[in-house]
């Protein structure tokens, strides 16, 4: 399985930006794609995830979408602030739950996945 993000860059407060994630190597479509971010000095946090039948998003300024072929997942970000500056990661993995967030097997899973496959990260910098 390979995961790759594209689309990072530098923007100004109030701008919008879209990141793309391509996950390949899965044998069927029963997998989830999740977006995370990590700001300097902070812990990594979940932004949202998507799998067949489920889209889960934490921040209302952000949304997820897929292309028609289902191979690329987009993270659409609007009204960006300096606090959104971070490295944004895409991850993918087999999904065992058709829910946004749930405790499965004693673990809190988003879109039913533990996300064992990660991209290299994309820097997003929001500054005046």
C-alpha positions in Angstrom: 0.0 0.0 0.0 1.2 3.4 -0.9 -0.1 6.7 0.3 0.9 10.2 -0.9 -0.3 13.7 -0.3 0.0 16.7 -2.6 -1.1 20.3 -2.5 0.6 21.9 0.5 1.9 25.4 0.4 1.8 28.9 1.9 -1.4 30.9 2.1 -2.8 33.9 3.8 -5.4 34.0 6.6 -8.9 33.6 5.1 -7.7 31.7 2.1 -8.8 28.2 1.0 -6.6 25.3 0.2 -7.2 21.8 -1.1 -4.9 18.8 -0.3 -5.1 15.6 -2.3 -4.4 12.0 -1.1 -3.9 9.0 -3.3 -4.0 5.6 -1.7 -3.1 2.6 -3.8 -2.5 -1.1 -3.3 -5.7 -2.1 -1.7 -7.4 -5.2 -3.1 -10.9 -3.9 -2.5 -12.6 -0.6 -1.5 -13.1 -1.6 2.2 -10.5 0.8 3.4 -10.6 4.2 5.0 -8.5 7.3 4.3 -7.9 9.7 7.2 -6.4 13.1 7.4 -4.3 14.2 10.4 -2.2 17.2 11.2 0.6 18.0 13.5 1.6 21.6 14.4 5.0 22.5 15.9 5.1 21.5 19.6 1.7 19.9 19.5 0.4 16.3 19.3 -1.0 14.9 16.1 -4.7 15.4 15.7 -7.4 13.8 13.6 -9.1 16.1 11.0 -11.5 13.6 9.4 -11.8 10.4 7.5 -13.8 8.8 4.8 -14.7 5.2 3.9 -17.5 3.7 1.8 -20.7 5.0 3.4 -19.1 7.2 6.0 -17.6 10.6 6.1 -16.4 12.0 9.4 -15.1 15.5 9.9 -14.0 17.2 13.1 -13.6 20.8 12.0 -16.6 22.5 10.3 -14.3 24.6 8.1 -13.0 21.5 6.5 -14.6 18.9 4.3 -13.7 15.7 2.5 -14.5 14.5 -1.0 -13.5 11.9 -3.4 -13.0 11.8 -7.2 -15.3 9.7 -9.3 -12.9 6.8 -9.5 -12.6 6.8 -5.7 -8.8 6.8 -5.8 -8.2 10.3 -4.6 -9.5 11.9 -1.4 -9.5 15.6 -1.1 -9.2 17.7 2.1 -10.9 21.0 1.4 -10.0 23.7 3.8 -11.7 27.1 4.0 -11.1 30.3 6.0 -7.7 29.2 7.1 -6.1 30.8 10.1 -2.5 30.9 11.4 -3.5 28.2 13.8 -4.0 25.8 10.9 -0.3 25.9 10.2 0.9 22.3 10.4 2.2 19.3 8.6 -0.8 17.5 7.1 -0.7 13.8 6.8 -2.9 11.4 4.9 -3.1 7.8 6.1 -5.0 4.7 4.9 -5.9 1.3 6.2 -8.4 -1.5 6.2 -11.7 -0.5 7.7 -13.5 -2.7 10.1 -16.3 -0.4 11.2 -18.9 1.5 9.2 -18.9 4.4 11.7 -17.1 7.8 12.0 -15.7 7.1 15.4 -16.1 4.1 17.7 -14.3 2.0 20.2 -13.5 -1.3 18.6 -11.4 -4.0 20.3 -10.6 -1.5 23.0 -9.2 1.1 20.6 -10.8 4.3 19.5 -10.9 4.0 15.7 -11.9 6.7 13.1 -13.8 5.2 10.2 -12.9 1.8 11.6 -9.2 1.9 10.8 -5.9 2.0 12.6 -4.2 3.7 9.6 -1.0 1.7 9.3 0.0 3.3 6.0 1.1 7.0 6.0 2.1 9.6 3.5 5.2 11.8 3.8 3.2 14.8 4.9 2.5 18.2 3.3 3.4 21.5 4.9 0.7 24.1 5.1 1.7 27.5 6.3 -0.8 30.2 7.0 0.7 33.7 7.5 0.0 37.3 6.9 
